[in-house]
Amino acid sequence: MEKTVNLSLRDVGDLIFRITQRYLFRKNEDLGLDVTLQASPLQESMVLRLLDETRLLVKTFPHKNFSNELVYRIEVYKTREGDMRGNKIAFLEASQHDGAVDEIHRFVQSYLAQLGF
């Protein structure tokens, strides 16, 4: 029987940050982005302030899906200054098992590519 490792909320937040960092700096150029990270026991957040003054908000939090399984829901919003609603551009419900690492990796790269990075 294969032993699986459960990912913590912090693990998922760190993973998203590392993937984002590697993806954005893959050409060894400084894109001039401001990054803010916030962590709590209930949610991890990463805010990227882009050059066009928009913000990319990535929220990760524990969630129960429709099958009543515990997952991590990752939501991505793009907002403008003063716009509190935001525009959800992507979301993923990733399992809490280590097998979700590849899925999270592809998800982060896909929304960054969608934004033109």
DRENTORKOL-3810 file (N, C-alpha, C; in nm, 4 decimals):
REM DRENTORKOL-3810
@n.u->0.0839; n.v->-0.1176; n.w->0.0000; ca.u->0.0000; ca.v->0.0000; ca.w->0.0000; c.u->0.0887; c.v->0.1242; c.w->0.0000
@n.u->0.0600; n.v->0.2155; n.w->-0.0916; ca.u->0.1420; ca.v->0.3351; ca.w->-0.1060; c.u->0.1037; c.v->0.4389; c.w->-0.0010
@n.u->0.2043; n.v->0.4951; n.w->0.0612; ca.u->0.1813; ca.v->0.5970; ca.w->0.1629; c.u->0.1762; c.v->0.7335; c.w->0.0951
@n.u->0.0720; n.v->0.8114; n.w->0.1250; ca.u->0.0615; ca.v->0.9444; ca.w->0.0674; c.u->0.0883; c.v->1.0489; c.w->0.1744
@n.u->0.1439; n.v->1.1573; n.w->0.1306; ca.u->0.1749; ca.v->1.2680; ca.w->0.2200; c.u->0.0683; c.v->1.3752; c.w->0.1979
@n.u->0.0075; n.v->1.4218; n.w->0.3040; ca.u->-0.0915; ca.v->1.5284; ca.w->0.2920; c.u->-0.0213; c.v->1.6634; c.w->0.2890
@n.u->-0.0666; n.v->1.7481; n.w->0.1994; ca.u->-0.0127; ca.v->1.8828; ca.w->0.1885; c.u->-0.0836; c.v->1.9734; c.w->0.2885
@n.u->-0.0085; n.v->2.0586; n.w->0.3541; ca.u->-0.0688; ca.v->2.1573; ca.w->0.4438; c.u->-0.1013; c.v->2.2825; c.w->0.3626
@n.u->-0.1809; n.v->2.3695; n.w->0.4211; ca.u->-0.2138; ca.v->2.4959; ca.w->0.3557; c.u->-0.0867; c.v->2.5754; c.w->0.3283
@n.u->0.0037; n.v->2.5743; n.w->0.4221; ca.u->0.1316; ca.v->2.6454; ca.w->0.4044; c.u->0.2125; c.v->2.5854; c.w->0.2891
@n.u->0.2132; n.v->2.4517; n.w->0.2783; ca.u->0.2838; ca.v->2.3861; ca.w->0.1677; c.u->0.2297; c.v->2.4336; c.w->0.0332
@n.u->0.0975; n.v->2.4409; n.w->0.0222; ca.u->0.0355; ca.v->2.4823; ca.w->-0.1038; c.u->0.0682; c.v->2.6290; c.w->-0.1330
@n.u->0.0602; n.v->2.7155; n.w->-0.0321; ca.u->0.0952; ca.v->2.8564; ca.w->-0.0512; c.u->0.2399; c.v->2.8742; c.w->-0.0936
@n.u->0.3304; n.v->2.8018; n.w->-0.0284; ca.u->0.4726; ca.v->2.8080; ca.w->-0.0651; c.u->0.4949; c.v->2.7567; c.w->-0.2065
@n.u->0.4252; n.v->2.6503; n.w->-0.2423; ca.u->0.4376; ca.v->2.5925; ca.w->-0.3758; c.u->0.3928; c.v->2.6930; c.w->-0.4820
@n.u->0.2795; n.v->2.7573; n.w->-0.4597; ca.u->0.2298; ca.v->2.8570; ca.w->-0.5552; c.u->0.3299; c.v->2.9712; c.w->-0.5700
@n.u->0.3856; n.v->3.0183; n.w->-0.4587; ca.u->0.4839; ca.v->3.1270; ca.w->-0.4648; c.u->0.6083; c.v->3.0842; c.w->-0.5415
@n.u->0.6616; n.v->2.9654; n.w->-0.5119; ca.u->0.7841; ca.v->2.9190; ca.w->-0.5799; c.u->0.7616; c.v->2.9005; c.w->-0.7295
@n.u->0.6482; n.v->2.8434; n.w->-0.7673; ca.u->0.6187; ca.v->2.8240; ca.w->-0.9098; c.u->0.6060; c.v->2.9596; c.w->-0.9788
@n.u->0.5351; n.v->3.0524; n.w->-0.9149; ca.u->0.5183; ca.v->3.1868; ca.w->-0.9712; c.u->0.6535; c.v->3.2550; c.w->-0.9875
@n.u->0.7363; n.v->3.2463; n.w->-0.8847; ca.u->0.8684; ca.v->3.3090; ca.w->-0.8882; c.u->0.9522; c.v->3.2520; c.w->-1.0022
@n.u->0.9571; n.v->3.1199; n.w->-1.0132; ca.u->1.0359; ca.v->3.0575; ca.w->-1.1201; c.u->0.9814; c.v->3.0935; c.w->-1.2573
@n.u->0.8497; n.v->3.0962; n.w->-1.2711; ca.u->0.7888; ca.v->3.1253; ca.w->-1.4007; c.u->0.8154; c.v->3.2699; c.w->-1.4426
@n.u->0.7981; n.v->3.3635; n.w->-1.3504; ca.u->0.8147; ca.v->3.5048; ca.w->-1.3847; c.u->0.9598; c.v->3.5428; c.w->-1.4100
@n.u->1.0534; n.v->3.4751; n.w->-1.3438; ca.u->1.1945; ca.v->3.5104; ca.w->-1.3585; c.u->1.2712; c.v->3.4121; c.w->-1.4459
@n.u->1.2002; n.v->3.3357; n.w->-1.5272; ca.u->1.2662; ca.v->3.2348; ca.w->-1.6107; c.u->1.3569; c.v->3.2971; c.w->-1.7170
@n.u->1.3331; n.v->3.4229; n.w->-1.7535; ca.u->1.4163; ca.v->3.4909; ca.w->-1.8539; c.u->1.5232; c.v->3.5779; c.w->-1.7891
@n.u->1.5397; n.v->3.5670; n.w->-1.6574; ca.u->1.6373; ca.v->3.6458; ca.w->-1.5812; c.u->1.6186; c.v->3.7956; c.w->-1.6003
@n.u->1.4925; n.v->3.8387; n.w->-1.6063; ca.u->1.4606; ca.v->3.9805; ca.w->-1.6169; c.u->1.3793; c.v->4.0212; c.w->-1.4950
@n.u->1.4005; n.v->4.1437; n.w->-1.4488; ca.u->1.3197; ca.v->4.1976; ca.w->-1.3397; c.u->1.1959; c.v->4.2612; c.w->-1.4008
@n.u->1.0799; n.v->4.2075; n.w->-1.3682; ca.u->0.9556; ca.v->4.2576; ca.w->-1.4248; c.u->0.8987; c.v->4.3760; c.w->-1.3474
@n.u->0.9604; n.v->4.4125; n.w->-1.2369; ca.u->0.9155; ca.v->4.5266; ca.w->-1.1589; c.u->0.7844; c.v->4.5048; c.w->-1.0865
@n.u->0.7577; n.v->4.3833; n.w->-1.0444; ca.u->0.6336; ca.v->4.3517; ca.w->-0.9748; c.u->0.6523; c.v->4.3632; c.w->-0.8244
@n.u->0.5489; n.v->4.4102; n.w->-0.7565; ca.u->0.5465; ca.v->4.4074; ca.w->-0.6102; c.u->0.4676; c.v->4.2847; c.w->-0.5681
@n.u->0.5200; n.v->4.2102; n.w->-0.4729; ca.u->0.4542; ca.v->4.0886; ca.w->-0.4255; c.u->0.4272; c.v->4.1024; c.w->-0.2764
@n.u->0.3043; n.v->4.0732; n.w->-0.2363; ca.u->0.2663; ca.v->4.0729; ca.w->-0.0955; c.u->0.2118; c.v->3.9350; c.w->-0.0614
@n.u->0.2645; n.v->3.8761; n.w->0.0441; ca.u->0.2178; ca.v->3.7453; ca.w->0.0897; c.u->0.1526; c.v->3.7616; c.w->0.2261
@n.u->0.0405; n.v->3.6936; n.w->0.2456; ca.u->-0.0271; ca.v->3.6930; ca.w->0.3747; c.u->-0.0633; c.v->3.5497; c.w->0.4076
@n.u->-0.0422; n.v->3.5122; n.w->0.5330; ca.u->-0.0729; ca.v->3.3755; ca.w->0.5743; c.u->-0.1490; c.v->3.3778; c.w->0.7056
@n.u->-0.2451; n.v->3.2894; n.w->0.7156; ca.u->-0.3182; ca.v->3.2680; ca.w->0.8400; c.u->-0.3542; c.v->3.1199; c.w->0.8439
@n.u->-0.4032; n.v->3.0714; n.w->0.9555; ca.u->-0.4409; ca.v->2.9295; ca.w->0.9609; c.u->-0.5551; c.v->2.8938; c.w->0.8655
@n.u->-0.6317; n.v->2.9935; n.w->0.8200; ca.u->-0.7480; ca.v->2.9659; ca.w->0.7356; c.u->-0.7285; c.v->2.9982; c.w->0.5886
@n.u->-0.6277; n.v->3.0798; n.w->0.5549; ca.u->-0.6111; ca.v->3.1218; ca.w->0.4161; c.u->-0.4693; c.v->3.1706; c.w->0.3905
@n.u->-0.4191; n.v->3.1411; n.w->0.2710; ca.u->-0.2920; ca.v->3.1960; ca.w->0.2220; c.u->-0.3272; c.v->3.2871; c.w->0.1049
@n.u->-0.2663; n.v->3.4040; n.w->0.0993; ca.u->-0.2925; ca.v->3.4983; ca.w->-0.0096; c.u->-0.1615; c.v->3.5500; c.w->-0.0663
@n.u->-0.1617; n.v->3.5710; n.w->-0.1977; ca.u->-0.0487; ca.v->3.6329; ca.w->-0.2652; c.u->-0.1062; c.v->3.7399; c.w->-0.3569
@n.u->-0.0537; n.v->3.8608; n.w->-0.3457; ca.u->-0.0978; ca.v->3.9711; ca.w->-0.4308; c.u->0.0214; c.v->4.0173; c.w->-0.5131
@n.u->0.0046; n.v->4.0199; n.w->-0.6445; ca.u->0.1061; ca.v->4.0731; ca.w->-0.7356; c.u->0.0538; c.v->4.2055; c.w->-0.7903
@n.u->0.1263; n.v->4.3134; n.w->-0.7674; ca.u->0.0887; ca.v->4.4412; ca.w->-0.8284; c.u->0.1630; c.v->4.4506; c.w->-0.9602
@n.u->0.0882; n.v->4.4518; n.w->-1.0687; ca.u->0.1455; ca.v->4.4492; ca.w->-1.2026; c.u->0.1803; c.v->4.5901; c.w->-1.2490
@n.u->0.2554; n.v->4.5992; n.w->-1.3569; ca.u->0.3020; ca.v->4.7289; ca.w->-1.4069; c.u->0.1885; c.v->4.8191; c.w->-1.4538
@n.u->0.0773; n.v->4.7611; n.w->-1.4994; ca.u->-0.0361; ca.v->4.8423; ca.w->-1.5443; c.u->-0.1273; c.v->4.8827; c.w->-1.4284
@n.u->-0.0763; n.v->4.8680; n.w->-1.3044; ca.u->-0.1462; ca.v->4.9056; ca.w->-1.1807; c.u->-0.2627; c.v->4.8133; c.w->-1.1459
@n.u->-0.2802; n.v->4.7042; n.w->-1.2181; ca.u->-0.3789; ca.v->4.6050; ca.w->-1.1765; c.u->-0.3137; c.v->4.5123; c.w->-1.0756
@n.u->-0.3971; n.v->4.4387; n.w->-1.0058; ca.u->-0.3468; ca.v->4.3450; ca.w->-0.9053; c.u->-0.3966; c.v->4.2054; c.w->-0.9377
@n.u->-0.3105; n.v->4.1101; n.w->-0.9135; ca.u->-0.3459; ca.v->3.9699; ca.w->-0.9268; c.u->-0.3491; c.v->3.9123; c.w->-0.7861
@n.u->-0.4651; n.v->3.8658; n.w->-0.7435; ca.u->-0.4829; ca.v->3.8097; ca.w->-0.6103; c.u->-0.5016; c.v->3.6593; c.w->-0.6226
@n.u->-0.4196; n.v->3.5831; n.w->-0.5509; ca.u->-0.4308; ca.v->3.4370; ca.w->-0.5484; c.u->-0.4622; c.v->3.3970; c.w->-0.4047
@n.u->-0.5825; n.v->3.3425; n.w->-0.3841; ca.u->-0.6254; ca.v->3.2996; ca.w->-0.2507; c.u->-0.6306; c.v->3.1471; c.w->-0.2470
@n.u->-0.5817; n.v->3.0898; n.w->-0.1391; ca.u->-0.5856; ca.v->2.9452; ca.w->-0.1194; c.u->-0.6452; c.v->2.9184; c.w->0.0181
@n.u->-0.7433; n.v->2.8291; n.w->0.0222; ca.u->-0.8064; ca.v->2.7981; ca.w->0.1501; c.u->-0.8640; c.v->2.6567; c.w->0.1467
@n.u->-0.8768; n.v->2.5924; n.w->0.2640; ca.u->-0.9379; ca.v->2.4596; ca.w->0.2706; c.u->-1.0868; c.v->2.4702; c.w->0.2370
@n.u->-1.1379; n.v->2.3652; n.w->0.1730; ca.u->-1.2750; ca.v->2.3693; ca.w->0.1228; c.u->-1.3261; c.v->2.2262; c.w->0.1102
@n.u->-1.4557; n.v->2.2072; n.w->0.1193; ca.u->-1.5163; ca.v->2.0772; ca.w->0.0891; c.u->-1.5843; c.v->2.0884; c.w->-0.0461
@n.u->-1.5510; n.v->1.9970; n.w->-0.1371; ca.u->-1.6109; ca.v->2.0023; ca.w->-0.2698; c.u->-1.7485; c.v->1.9344; c.w->-0.2686
@n.u->-1.8092; n.v->1.9195; n.w->-0.3869; ca.u->-1.9429; ca.v->1.8616; ca.w->-0.3955; c.u->-1.9466; c.v->1.7156; c.w->-0.3528
@n.u->-1.8337; n.v->1.6480; n.w->-0.3594; ca.u->-1.8256; ca.v->1.5081; ca.w->-0.3148; c.u->-1.7960; c.v->1.4990; c.w->-0.1660
@n.u->-1.7964; n.v->1.6134; n.w->-0.0997; ca.u->-1.7697; ca.v->1.6220; ca.w->0.0439; c.u->-1.6270; c.v->1.5807; c.w->0.0799
@n.u->-1.5342; n.v->1.5981; n.w->-0.0145; ca.u->-1.3928; ca.v->1.5699; ca.w->0.0096; c.u->-1.3225; c.v->1.7001; c.w->0.0479
@n.u->-1.2253; n.v->1.6889; n.w->0.1364; ca.u->-1.1463; ca.v->1.8065; ca.w->0.1718; c.u->-1.0459; c.v->1.8353; c.w->0.0610
@n.u->-1.0489; n.v->1.9572; n.w->0.0104; ca.u->-0.9591; ca.v->2.0006; ca.w->-0.0965; c.u->-0.9065; c.v->2.1394; c.w->-0.0606
@n.u->-0.8091; n.v->2.1858; n.w->-0.1378; ca.u->-0.7659; ca.v->2.3248; ca.w->-0.1293; c.u->-0.8225; c.v->2.3963; c.w->-0.2508
@n.u->-0.8971; n.v->2.5007; n.w->-0.2265; ca.u->-0.9516; ca.v->2.5802; ca.w->-0.3364; c.u->-0.8564; c.v->2.6966; c.w->-0.3600
@n.u->-0.8132; n.v->2.7100; n.w->-0.4833; ca.u->-0.7231; ca.v->2.8175; ca.w->-0.5232; c.u->-0.8015; c.v->2.9064; c.w->-0.6191
@n.u->-0.8198; n.v->3.0320; n.w->-0.5814; ca.u->-0.8944; ca.v->3.1269; ca.w->-0.6639; c.u->-0.8018; c.v->3.2397; c.w->-0.7065
@n.u->-0.8138; n.v->3.2795; n.w->-0.8323; ca.u->-0.7295; ca.v->3.3849; ca.w->-0.8883; c.u->-0.8198; c.v->3.4983; c.w->-0.9366
@n.u->-0.7923; n.v->3.6191; n.w->-0.8883; ca.u->-0.8687; ca.v->3.7379; ca.w->-0.9247; c.u->-0.7750; c.v->3.8415; c.w->-0.9843
@n.u->-0.8264; n.v->3.9168; n.w->-1.0812; ca.u->-0.7531; ca.v->4.0318; ca.w->-1.1335; c.u->-0.8375; c.v->4.1545; c.w->-1.1028
@n.u->-0.7789; n.v->4.2512; n.w->-1.0341; ca.u->-0.8538; ca.v->4.3693; ca.w->-0.9910; c.u->-0.7817; c.v->4.4964; c.w->-1.0317
@n.u->-0.8566; n.v->4.6039; n.w->-1.0343; ca.u->-0.8010; ca.v->4.7375; ca.w->-1.0556; c.u->-0.8034; c.v->4.8117; c.w->-0.9230
@n.u->-0.7250; n.v->4.9163; n.w->-0.9136; ca.u->-0.7204; ca.v->4.9987; ca.w->-0.7926; c.u->-0.8606; c.v->5.0467; c.w->-0.7564
@n.u->-0.9012; n.v->5.0253; n.w->-0.6322; ca.u->-1.0314; ca.v->5.0693; ca.w->-0.5842; c.u->-1.1463; c.v->4.9751; c.w->-0.6139
@n.u->-1.1235; n.v->4.8719; n.w->-0.6941; ca.u->-1.2285; ca.v->4.7750; ca.w->-0.7264; c.u->-1.2219; c.v->4.6624; c.w->-0.6246
@n.u->-1.3164; n.v->4.6579; n.w->-0.5344; ca.u->-1.3133; ca.v->4.5582; ca.w->-0.4279; c.u->-1.3680; c.v->4.4227; c.w->-0.4729
@n.u->-1.4455; n.v->4.4191; n.w->-0.5810; ca.u->-1.5059; ca.v->4.2942; ca.w->-0.6259; c.u->-1.4036; c.v->4.2016; c.w->-0.6906
@n.u->-1.3295; n.v->4.2556; n.w->-0.7812; ca.u->-1.2350; ca.v->4.1733; ca.w->-0.8547; c.u->-1.3037; c.v->4.0945; c.w->-0.9637
@n.u->-1.2264; n.v->4.0343; n.w->-1.0467; ca.u->-1.2758; ca.v->3.9553; ca.w->-1.1575; c.u->-1.2094; c.v->3.8188; c.w->-1.1475
@n.u->-1.2859; n.v->3.7178; n.w->-1.1091; ca.u->-1.2270; ca.v->3.5846; ca.w->-1.0954; c.u->-1.1915; c.v->3.5333; c.w->-1.2341
@n.u->-1.0640; n.v->3.5001; n.w->-1.2530; ca.u->-1.0212; ca.v->3.4529; ca.w->-1.3842; c.u->-0.9927; c.v->3.3038; c.w->-1.3855
@n.u->-0.9741; n.v->3.2436; n.w->-1.2686; ca.u->-0.9454; ca.v->3.0999; ca.w->-1.2651; c.u->-0.9655; c.v->3.0469; c.w->-1.1238
@n.u->-0.9947; n.v->2.9168; n.w->-1.1148; ca.u->-0.9955; ca.v->2.8516; ca.w->-0.9843; c.u->-0.9646; c.v->2.7040; c.w->-1.0024
@n.u->-0.9171; n.v->2.6447; n.w->-0.8957; ca.u->-0.8827; ca.v->2.5025; ca.w->-0.8959; c.u->-0.9168; c.v->2.4463; c.w->-0.7593
@n.u->-0.9715; n.v->2.3260; n.w->-0.7580; ca.u->-0.9890; ca.v->2.2520; ca.w->-0.6336; c.u->-0.8903; c.v->2.1365; c.w->-0.6373
@n.u->-0.7831; n.v->2.1488; n.w->-0.5605; ca.u->-0.6746; ca.v->2.0500; ca.w->-0.5601; c.u->-0.6858; c.v->1.9625; c.w->-0.4364
@n.u->-0.6594; n.v->1.8351; n.w->-0.4539; ca.u->-0.6648; ca.v->1.7439; ca.w->-0.3396; c.u->-0.5555; c.v->1.7798; c.w->-0.2396
@n.u->-0.5692; n.v->1.7288; n.w->-0.1205; ca.u->-0.4712; ca.v->1.7585; ca.w->-0.0163; c.u->-0.3566; c.v->1.6583; c.w->-0.0169
@n.u->-0.3509; n.v->1.5716; n.w->-0.1167; ca.u->-0.2444; ca.v->1.4717; ca.w->-0.1248; c.u->-0.1312; c.v->1.5229; c.w->-0.2125
@n.u->-0.0134; n.v->1.4666; n.w->-0.1930; ca.u->0.1049; ca.v->1.5139; ca.w->-0.2656; c.u->0.0924; c.v->1.4963; c.w->-0.4163
@n.u->-0.0009; n.v->1.4151; n.w->-0.4630; ca.u->-0.0225; ca.v->1.3989; ca.w->-0.6062; c.u->-0.0752; c.v->1.5252; c.w->-0.6728
@n.u->-0.1211; n.v->1.6209; n.w->-0.5944; ca.u->-0.1765; ca.v->1.7449; ca.w->-0.6486; c.u->-0.0684; c.v->1.8443; c.w->-0.6895
@n.u->0.0565; n.v->1.8174; n.w->-0.6560; ca.u->0.1650; ca.v->1.9121; ca.w->-0.6849; c.u->0.1742; c.v->1.9409; c.w->-0.8344
@n.u->0.1696; n.v->1.8386; n.w->-0.9182; ca.u->0.1776; ca.v->1.8596; ca.w->-1.0633; c.u->0.0567; c.v->1.9370; c.w->-1.1147
@n.u->-0.0604; n.v->1.9067; n.w->-1.0604; ca.u->-0.1820; ca.v->1.9766; ca.w->-1.1007; c.u->-0.1735; c.v->2.1253; c.w->-1.0642
@n.u->-0.1249; n.v->2.1557; n.w->-0.9458; ca.u->-0.1085; ca.v->2.2949; ca.w->-0.9027; c.u->-0.0047; c.v->2.3646; c.w->-0.9902
@n.u->0.1034; n.v->2.2953; n.w->-1.0217; ca.u->0.2090; ca.v->2.3506; ca.w->-1.1075; c.u->0.1512; c.v->2.3916; c.w->-1.2440
@n.u->0.0757; n.v->2.3021; n.w->-1.3065; ca.u->0.0157; ca.v->2.3325; ca.w->-1.4374; c.u->-0.0849; c.v->2.4474; c.w->-1.4268
@n.u->-0.1613; n.v->2.4492; n.w->-1.3182; ca.u->-0.2612; ca.v->2.5545; ca.w->-1.2984; c.u->-0.1954; c.v->2.6920; c.w->-1.2879
@n.u->-0.0924; n.v->2.7037; n.w->-1.2058; ca.u->-0.0239; ca.v->2.8325; ca.w->-1.1882; c.u->0.0359; c.v->2.8786; c.w->-1.3210
@n.u->0.1029; n.v->2.7886; n.w->-1.3910; ca.u->0.1614; ca.v->2.8261; ca.w->-1.5199; c.u->0.0538; c.v->2.8672; c.w->-1.6203
@n.u->-0.0620; n.v->2.8021; n.w->-1.6162; ca.u->-0.1670; ca.v->2.8339; ca.w->-1.7137; c.u->-0.2256; c.v->2.9728; c.w->-1.6910
@n.u->-0.2522; n.v->3.0114; n.w->-1.5648; ca.u->-0.3097; ca.v->3.1451; ca.w->-1.5476; c.u->-0.2050; c.v->3.2540; c.w->-1.5694
@n.u->-0.0779; n.v->3.2270; n.w->-1.5414; ca.u->0.0257; ca.v->3.3261; ca.w->-1.5715; c.u->0.0425; c.v->3.3421; c.w->-1.7227
@n.u->0.0363; n.v->3.2315; n.w->-1.7959; ca.u->0.0456; ca.v->3.2384; ca.w->-1.9419; c.u->-0.0757; c.v->3.3115; c.w->-1.9995
@n.u->-0.1924; n.v->3.2868; n.w->-1.9418; ca.u->-0.3150; ca.v->3.3533; ca.w->-1.9864; c.u->-0.3036; c.v->3.5049; c.w->-1.9713
@n.u->-0.2299; n.v->3.5497; n.w->-1.8707; ca.u->-0.2114; ca.v->3.6931; ca.w->-1.8473; c.u->-0.0972; c.v->3.7524; c.w->-1.9299
@n.u->-0.0276; n.v->3.6692; n.w->-2.0061; ca.u->0.0759; ca.v->3.7193; ca.w->-2.0958; c.u->0.2172; c.v->3.7201; c.w->-2.0413
@n.u->0.2431; n.v->3.6459; n.w->-1.9362; ca.u->0.3785; ca.v->3.6404; ca.w->-1.8802; c.u->0.4603; c.v->3.5329; c.w->-1.9471
END
